[in-house]
Amino acid sequence: MKRPQRRKTKASKIQKWEAKEADEGSKWLKHYCNDHQILLVGEGDFSFSLCLAKAFASATNIVASSLDTYDDVIKKYKNAKSNLDELKKLGAYVLHGIDATKMKSHSHFNMKSFDRVIFNFPHAGFHGKREDNLSLIKMHKDLVCGFFKNASSMIRSNGEIHVNHKTTHPYTKWNIEKLAEESFLKLIECSDFKKEDYPGYNNKRGDGNRCNKPFPLGKCSTFKFTPLRRPIDMAPCARNEVQYKEPQVSERSSSRYCFDRSRLNYYERWKLKCLGGEEI
């Protein structure tokens, strides 16, 4: 599978905006700023959260969460306790036992929204299987899909969802861009992820007897998504004015319109159905 193409135009605009914000006194680390309200999910030893907090000299804009309970985090990761203690001193709000596929219903997130929601290297566990096992890949995809469905309702209109993910086989089979599309998210940028850009960050396996050990990163990227504006979100009068571009008509049929449905993406199929077209 081909590596996702970078959105060069979008990326350059984002980079210019980030540079402008930095010039105006904001504190930045790569894609993240102390002016952003940031939610991190699926944290291991909380070293990524702490890395951001140190760069900002404060963590009052950070909510860091893990699927594991506090006791499990301390048992699994050698430096977790010191990382958590320092995070809290810097003002971070820390949550444990947060399932990324159900988090929007958590009481802490009522009436709250974020500028950035970050999931570093989502993984559903090994379960005694190889990474190219189809059933394991499905578990990984279900995790990411559930995360997107929740995170998409937790970001602001101009917010972004970031997923750091490997871009080599078999991880490309997850097809996370398509999973995002199913939650009405669009990919705006895909940039190389380099661990050295985040001083102090330690990626962890998080599962099994070697849970505190790092895993080889290899080639990986930061996938950035923003919400698609759906017709259902518009006022009724505006929704009725949505123009749907007719798919290309086959010259071999003069009796009825024929088109290749497989060429339509998920959003186009959904829009066609909403506008009274044939259900696909």
C-alpha positions, 0 to 999 in steps of 0.5 A, spaced: 500 500 500 502 506 498 504 511 503 499 517 504 501 523 500 502 529 504 498 535 503 503 540 501 499 546 500 495 545 507 502 543 511 505 549 508 499 554 511 499 550 518 507 551 518 506 558 517 501 559 522 505 555 527 511 560 526 506 566 526 504 564 533 511 562 536 513 569 534 507 572 538 510 569 544 506 562 544 510 556 547 511 551 541 513 544 541 512 541 534 505 541 532 503 543 539 502 550 543 501 552 550 495 556 548 491 549 545 487 545 550 490 538 549 487 532 550 492 526 550 489 519 550 492 512 551 498 514 555 503 509 557 508 512 562 505 519 561 512 521 558 509 524 552 505 529 556 510 531 561 514 532 554 509 537 552 508 540 559 516 542 560 516 545 553 510 549 555 513 550 562 506 549 565 501 543 564 494 547 565 492 546 558 493 539 558 488 533 560 492 526 560 489 520 560 490 512 560 486 506 559 490 503 565 488 504 572 493 509 577 495 502 580 496 499 574 500 504 571 505 505 577 506 497 576 507 497 569 512 503 568 518 504 572 518 512 571 510 513 571 510 515 578 515 521 577 512 523 571 505 523 574 508 527 580 511 532 576 505 533 571 501 534 577 505 539 579 505 543 573 498 543 573 495 537 568 489 534 569 490 526 569 485 521 568 485 513 569 481 508 566 479 512 560 477 508 554 478 512 548 472 508 544 467 511 550 470 517 553 465 522 550 460 519 555 465 520 561 463 526 566 469 530 566 468 531 558 461 534 559 461 541 556 468 541 554 472 541 547 479 541 545 484 544 540 488 538 539 486 530 541 492 526 541 493 518 540 500 516 540 501 509 536 494 506 538 494 498 539 489 493 541 494 489 545 498 483 542 493 477 544 499 472 542 498 474 535 503 477 530 501 484 527 499 481 520 494 477 523 487 479 520 483 478 526 488 482 530 488 488 525 481 488 525 481 489 533 486 495 532 482 498 526 476 497 531 480 501 536 482 507 532 474 507 529 471 508 536 477 513 538 475 517 532 467 517 533 468 519 540 474 524 539 470 527 533 465 530 538 470 533 543 474 537 538 472 545 537 470 547 530 478 548 528 480 543 532 485 537 530 485 530 532 492 527 531 494 520 531 502 517 531 502 511 527 507 507 523 507 507 515 510 500 514 507 493 513 502 491 516 500 497 519 498 500 513 493 495 512 489 499 518 487 504 513 486 510 518 485 515 513 478 511 511 477 510 518 477 517 519 473 519 513 467 514 516 467 519 522 466 525 518 474 527 519 479 529 513 486 528 513 489 535 512 497 533 513 501 527 514 508 529 517 514 524 519 514 523 526 521 523 529 522 521 537 528 526 538 523 532 536 520 530 543 525 530 549 524 525 554 518 521 550 519 514 551 514 509 547 512 503 551 509 496 549 504 497 554 502 489 554 505 483 556 511 481 560 515 487 556 510 492 557 515 497 560 520 496 554 520 500 548 518 498 541 521 499 534 518 505 531 521 505 524 518 509 519 512 513 522 508 519 521 503 524 525 496 524 521 492 530 522 485 530 521 479 535 522 472 535 521 468 535 515 462 539 515 456 535 514 450 537 510 446 535 517 450 540 521 447 546 516 441 549 517 435 546 513 435 552 508 442 551 507 442 543 507 437 544 501 442 548 497 447 543 497 449 541 490 451 534 489 455 533 483 453 528 478 457 522 477 460 520 470 455 517 466 457 511 462 456 512 455 454 504 454 447 506 457 442 510 454 436 508 458 439 509 465 444 513 469 450 508 470 456 509 474 461 506 478 459 506 486 466 504 488 469 511 486 465 514 491 468 515 498 464 514 504 462 522 505 459 522 498 455 516 499 452 519 505 451 525 502 447 522 496 443 518 500 441 524 504 439 528 498 434 523 496 438 519 491 439 512 491 441 508 497 448 505 497 
